[in-house]
Amino acid sequence: MNIEADFPGGNILVDSVQGDTVCLRQDRRTTTEWWFYWRFRVRGAAGRTIRFQFTDGDVFGVRGPCVCTDGADWRWLGRECVDGTAFTYAFAENEDRADFAFCIPYVEADLRTFLTWHPDVRQNVLTTSERGRAVEHLTLSSRLGSFVVPITARLHACETMGSFVLEGILAFWREDSPESRFLQEHVDLQIIPFFDKDGVEEGDQGKLRAPHDHNRDFGPTPRYAATRAWMALLNAWREKMIVAFDIHCPWIRGGRNEEIFLVGSPEPWQARQERFAALLEQGQAGELTYHAQNNIPYGAEWNTGEGNTFTRFVRDNYPVAFAGAVEFPYAAAGGQTVTADGARAFGRDLARALSQYVQEHSGLC
Ligand SMILES: [Zn+2]
């Protein structure tokens, strides 16, 4: 039996293999606090039942681990296979390879697949990352270019579900609905799909990276090339920026972390967010339901507004814009199981509300 993690998004440390029990743990690398992302591949275990004993905390979401046995489609294994901090998997007789992960993975290769089906998305490069990778910059250009909406995802590398939400936003822009047509006419989407590109490809947690992570880099002296390049572009769009989005996933499980929610802002931005939230709540059609009551108020829990985040940077420098941080859960939303398609459907809901919001605030219809 081989346990591998030397592929994009891979992350595991194997402590020992004894019989049918593997002791292993997530690789936290430079993350300064406990975090929970992991992903590995097993080969050569066909016909065996293997217990994967994690040795660094409970790293399973509310639907257990994810598995992929065909190299393409991922599904949740459910909590039934979980026993404490271990899970057990019975490999079929002909199952020579299976991939396991904390959540449904998403790396550059997945984006490439999406883009082959969406050739209208213009592909540029924002900058070169610290470890020499191209940081993608995607654009959907409207006919009139009246407004620019910057959108970021994966400022925290491990927050994969945000990428499926992003796919939904991109897909909605091109659809044949009144809201889509307004976007095609007036709204340019400017998107950084993998802000921490190195972290995404190398399988880092990304969150709470030392000395600070990408979503604490929007201060006077940015550490990362992506932040510096993005700041310059935002400034170039300052006259046309009306909304900006930053897509995240929350904590591993529990309470609000099993809901879709928006991160509250101070006034006057809070009033704009509440209007946007109402539009989103009213217009949504996806199976995963957003409730504005789950938003985390500004000043509550961790939402102190003190870090040098992307959304705070937009508020401070472009106060006419509404900068929304969206938190999309890993495994469950309101008791419903999160799937890639469910996340995409929420992305479409988000794009619809975005269109309605811009129409209202611009007086254009
Ligand atoms: Zn995040």
Residues whose N, C-alpha, C, O or C-beta is under 5 A from the ligand:
A	BS01	ZN	H156 E159 H248 C249
